[in-house]
Amino acid sequence: DPNAPAETMDAWQVLEENNWEERQIPVTRAVIGHGIAYVKVLPAKSPLTGEDSATVRGVSGKRMAAFYDDLDDEWASYAIEVDEQPNKASNGEEYFFVRFYDDRAVHFLRFKGLGTEPNDWEYYGPEIIHDLGVVPVIRKTNRIDLDGHAIGEIEPVIPLLRRIDQDTFDRLIVQRFGACKV
């Protein structure tokens, strides 16, 4: 729209720079399948113009958790993102990277093993200082209840799917062992 305000056009430019028309589809699928997904928005430089912009990325609800003071809050109090796969150190030890998001920065941590002992954790300091005043993570949910439990479209039909699997198995057993009588 040529008559749109400049702020709207700037927002569209950021989304286009981040290829959001393609990246939003996996976010939507994660919300439908798992019930929850997140979008993180961090300050960056535009690859096209070199001006201040933002990086917009979707994150699976299996890799990130956001915590709220109240379930109706728009912005999280803090969020935690964990690498999906372990990394290997030069000495062969496996470790995970953790990013802790608060209203001022993204903090970078690493833990080894189960992370249950204090010595298992190392703090590397703030990875990105954003000073946005809010946690730069947005929650997307499909269905969320008053306790904060989000469910996808699949979870409610799992009992039905189990019955169909059992019915199919029972019919195959009857077919296989009943065929000998003929």
TORKOL-4160 file (C-alpha; in steps of 0.2 Angstrom, whole numbers, padded with zeros to 4 digits, m for minus):
182
<pt num="1" X="0000" Y="0000" Z="0000"/>
<pt num="2" X="0008" Y="0016" Z="m0005"/>
<pt num="3" X="m0001" Y="0026" Z="0008"/>
<pt num="4" X="0005" Y="0015" Z="0022"/>
<pt num="5" X="0014" Y="0023" Z="0037"/>
<pt num="6" X="0033" Y="0023" Z="0036"/>
<pt num="7" X="0034" Y="0012" Z="0052"/>
<pt num="8" X="0023" Y="m0001" Z="0043"/>
<pt num="9" X="0034" Y="m0001" Z="0028"/>
<pt num="10" X="0050" Y="m0003" Z="0039"/>
<pt num="11" X="0042" Y="m0018" Z="0048"/>
<pt num="12" X="0038" Y="m0026" Z="0031"/>
<pt num="13" X="0056" Y="m0023" Z="0025"/>
<pt num="14" X="0063" Y="m0032" Z="0041"/>
<pt num="15" X="0051" Y="m0047" Z="0037"/>
<pt num="16" X="0057" Y="m0047" Z="0019"/>
<pt num="17" X="0075" Y="m0047" Z="0024"/>
<pt num="18" X="0072" Y="m0062" Z="0035"/>
<pt num="19" X="0063" Y="m0072" Z="0022"/>
<pt num="20" X="0048" Y="m0072" Z="0034"/>
<pt num="21" X="0036" Y="m0078" Z="0020"/>
<pt num="22" X="0045" Y="m0094" Z="0021"/>
<pt num="23" X="0050" Y="m0095" Z="0039"/>
<pt num="24" X="0033" Y="m0092" Z="0046"/>
<pt num="25" X="0027" Y="m0109" Z="0039"/>
<pt num="26" X="0037" Y="m0120" Z="0050"/>
<pt num="27" X="0032" Y="m0109" Z="0065"/>
<pt num="28" X="0013" Y="m0112" Z="0060"/>
<pt num="29" X="0016" Y="m0130" Z="0058"/>
<pt num="30" X="0025" Y="m0131" Z="0075"/>
<pt num="31" X="0010" Y="m0122" Z="0083"/>
<pt num="32" X="m0002" Y="m0134" Z="0076"/>
<pt num="33" X="0008" Y="m0150" Z="0079"/>
<pt num="34" X="0015" Y="m0146" Z="0096"/>
<pt num="35" X="0004" Y="m0133" Z="0102"/>
<pt num="36" X="0017" Y="m0120" Z="0105"/>
<pt num="37" X="0032" Y="m0111" Z="0096"/>
<pt num="38" X="0042" Y="m0095" Z="0098"/>
<pt num="39" X="0048" Y="m0081" Z="0088"/>
<pt num="40" X="0064" Y="m0072" Z="0093"/>
<pt num="41" X="0068" Y="m0055" Z="0087"/>
<pt num="42" X="0085" Y="m0048" Z="0090"/>
<pt num="43" X="0094" Y="m0032" Z="0084"/>
<pt num="44" X="0105" Y="m0034" Z="0069"/>
<pt num="45" X="0111" Y="m0025" Z="0054"/>
<pt num="46" X="0102" Y="m0026" Z="0037"/>
<pt num="47" X="0111" Y="m0036" Z="0025"/>
<pt num="48" X="0104" Y="m0026" Z="0011"/>
<pt num="49" X="0107" Y="m0008" Z="0017"/>
<pt num="50" X="0119" Y="m0010" Z="0032"/>
<pt num="51" X="0106" Y="0000" Z="0043"/>
<pt num="52" X="0100" Y="m0006" Z="0060"/>
<pt num="53" X="0087" Y="m0019" Z="0058"/>
<pt num="54" X="0082" Y="m0036" Z="0066"/>
<pt num="55" X="0084" Y="m0054" Z="0065"/>
<pt num="56" X="0068" Y="m0064" Z="0066"/>
<pt num="57" X="0068" Y="m0083" Z="0069"/>
<pt num="58" X="0056" Y="m0096" Z="0074"/>
<pt num="59" X="0060" Y="m0108" Z="0088"/>
<pt num="60" X="0052" Y="m0125" Z="0092"/>
<pt num="61" X="0043" Y="m0126" Z="0108"/>
<pt num="62" X="0054" Y="m0142" Z="0111"/>
<pt num="63" X="0070" Y="m0131" Z="0111"/>
<pt num="64" X="0063" Y="m0116" Z="0120"/>
<pt num="65" X="0053" Y="m0111" Z="0135"/>
<pt num="66" X="0047" Y="m0094" Z="0140"/>
<pt num="67" X="0041" Y="m0090" Z="0158"/>
<pt num="68" X="0028" Y="m0077" Z="0162"/>
<pt num="69" X="0023" Y="m0068" Z="0178"/>
<pt num="70" X="0005" Y="m0070" Z="0173"/>
<pt num="71" X="m0002" Y="m0081" Z="0159"/>
<pt num="72" X="m0010" Y="m0066" Z="0151"/>
<pt num="73" X="0006" Y="m0056" Z="0149"/>
<pt num="74" X="0011" Y="m0052" Z="0132"/>
<pt num="75" X="0030" Y="m0052" Z="0136"/>
<pt num="76" X="0039" Y="m0066" Z="0145"/>
<pt num="77" X="0049" Y="m0063" Z="0161"/>
<pt num="78" X="0063" Y="m0073" Z="0154"/>
<pt num="79" X="0066" Y="m0087" Z="0141"/>
<pt num="80" X="0078" Y="m0102" Z="0139"/>
<pt num="81" X="0084" Y="m0110" Z="0123"/>
<pt num="82" X="0094" Y="m0126" Z="0122"/>
<pt num="83" X="0103" Y="m0133" Z="0108"/>
<pt num="84" X="0094" Y="m0149" Z="0101"/>
<pt num="85" X="0110" Y="m0159" Z="0099"/>
<pt num="86" X="0125" Y="m0161" Z="0110"/>
<pt num="87" X="0141" Y="m0153" Z="0104"/>
<pt num="88" X="0158" Y="m0162" Z="0107"/>
<pt num="89" X="0173" Y="m0154" Z="0115"/>
<pt num="90" X="0191" Y="m0158" Z="0110"/>
<pt num="91" X="0193" Y="m0169" Z="0125"/>
<pt num="92" X="0177" Y="m0179" Z="0119"/>
<pt num="93" X="0165" Y="m0173" Z="0132"/>
<pt num="94" X="0147" Y="m0169" Z="0126"/>
<pt num="95" X="0140" Y="m0152" Z="0131"/>
<pt num="96" X="0125" Y="m0142" Z="0127"/>
<pt num="97" X="0123" Y="m0123" Z="0124"/>
<pt num="98" X="0110" Y="m0113" Z="0133"/>
<pt num="99" X="0104" Y="m0096" Z="0129"/>
<pt num="100" X="0095" Y="m0086" Z="0143"/>
<pt num="101" X="0085" Y="m0071" Z="0137"/>
<pt num="102" X="0080" Y="m0057" Z="0148"/>
<pt num="103" X="0075" Y="m0039" Z="0146"/>
<pt num="104" X="0093" Y="m0033" Z="0143"/>
<pt num="105" X="0103" Y="m0047" Z="0135"/>
<pt num="106" X="0105" Y="m0064" Z="0128"/>
<pt num="107" X="0116" Y="m0074" Z="0140"/>
<pt num="108" X="0127" Y="m0088" Z="0134"/>
<pt num="109" X="0130" Y="m0104" Z="0145"/>
<pt num="110" X="0136" Y="m0121" Z="0142"/>
<pt num="111" X="0133" Y="m0137" Z="0152"/>
<pt num="112" X="0140" Y="m0154" Z="0152"/>
<pt num="113" X="0133" Y="m0171" Z="0157"/>
<pt num="114" X="0116" Y="m0169" Z="0165"/>
<pt num="115" X="0120" Y="m0152" Z="0171"/>
<pt num="116" X="0115" Y="m0157" Z="0189"/>
<pt num="117" X="0131" Y="m0151" Z="0197"/>
<pt num="118" X="0137" Y="m0133" Z="0199"/>
<pt num="119" X="0153" Y="m0137" Z="0191"/>
<pt num="120" X="0144" Y="m0144" Z="0175"/>
<pt num="121" X="0139" Y="m0126" Z="0171"/>
<pt num="122" X="0150" Y="m0112" Z="0163"/>
<pt num="123" X="0144" Y="m0094" Z="0160"/>
<pt num="124" X="0151" Y="m0085" Z="0145"/>
<pt num="125" X="0143" Y="m0069" Z="0148"/>
<pt num="126" X="0130" Y="m0059" Z="0137"/>
<pt num="127" X="0131" Y="m0065" Z="0119"/>
<pt num="128" X="0120" Y="m0051" Z="0113"/>
<pt num="129" X="0116" Y="m0035" Z="0123"/>
<pt num="130" X="0099" Y="m0029" Z="0116"/>
<pt num="131" X="0093" Y="m0017" Z="0130"/>
<pt num="132" X="0075" Y="m0018" Z="0123"/>
<pt num="133" X="0067" Y="m0018" Z="0140"/>
<pt num="134" X="0057" Y="m0033" Z="0136"/>
<pt num="135" X="0062" Y="m0051" Z="0132"/>
<pt num="136" X="0063" Y="m0052" Z="0113"/>
<pt num="137" X="0053" Y="m0069" Z="0112"/>
<pt num="138" X="0035" Y="m0070" Z="0106"/>
<pt num="139" X="0025" Y="m0085" Z="0111"/>
<pt num="140" X="0013" Y="m0092" Z="0098"/>
<pt num="141" X="0000" Y="m0105" Z="0104"/>
<pt num="142" X="m0013" Y="m0116" Z="0096"/>
<pt num="143" X="m0024" Y="m0119" Z="0112"/>
<pt num="144" X="m0018" Y="m0114" Z="0129"/>
<pt num="145" X="m0028" Y="m0117" Z="0145"/>
<pt num="146" X="m0028" Y="m0107" Z="0161"/>
<pt num="147" X="m0014" Y="m0117" Z="0168"/>
<pt num="148" X="m0002" Y="m0112" Z="0153"/>
<pt num="149" X="m0003" Y="m0130" Z="0145"/>
<pt num="150" X="m0003" Y="m0128" Z="0126"/>
<pt num="151" X="m0009" Y="m0143" Z="0116"/>
<pt num="152" X="m0008" Y="m0146" Z="0097"/>
<pt num="153" X="m0021" Y="m0153" Z="0085"/>
<pt num="154" X="m0013" Y="m0171" Z="0087"/>
<pt num="155" X="m0014" Y="m0174" Z="0106"/>
<pt num="156" X="m0033" Y="m0174" Z="0108"/>
<pt num="157" X="m0034" Y="m0188" Z="0095"/>
<pt num="158" X="m0020" Y="m0199" Z="0101"/>
<pt num="159" X="m0033" Y="m0211" Z="0111"/>
<pt num="160" X="m0043" Y="m0213" Z="0095"/>
<pt num="161" X="m0027" Y="m0217" Z="0085"/>
<pt num="162" X="m0022" Y="m0230" Z="0098"/>
<pt num="163" X="m0039" Y="m0238" Z="0096"/>
<pt num="164" X="m0037" Y="m0239" Z="0077"/>
<pt num="165" X="m0020" Y="m0246" Z="0079"/>
<pt num="166" X="m0026" Y="m0259" Z="0091"/>
<pt num="167" X="m0041" Y="m0263" Z="0080"/>
<pt num="168" X="m0029" Y="m0265" Z="0065"/>
<pt num="169" X="m0017" Y="m0276" Z="0075"/>
<pt num="170" X="m0032" Y="m0287" Z="0081"/>
<pt num="171" X="m0039" Y="m0290" Z="0063"/>
<pt num="172" X="m0022" Y="m0294" Z="0057"/>
<pt num="173" X="m0019" Y="m0307" Z="0070"/>
<pt num="174" X="m0036" Y="m0315" Z="0067"/>
<pt num="175" X="m0033" Y="m0315" Z="0048"/>
<pt num="176" X="m0016" Y="m0323" Z="0050"/>
<pt num="177" X="m0020" Y="m0337" Z="0062"/>
<pt num="178" X="m0038" Y="m0339" Z="0056"/>
<pt num="179" X="m0032" Y="m0343" Z="0038"/>
<pt num="180" X="m0024" Y="m0360" Z="0044"/>
<pt num="181" X="m0042" Y="m0366" Z="0047"/>
<pt num="182" X="m0047" Y="m0364" Z="0029"/>
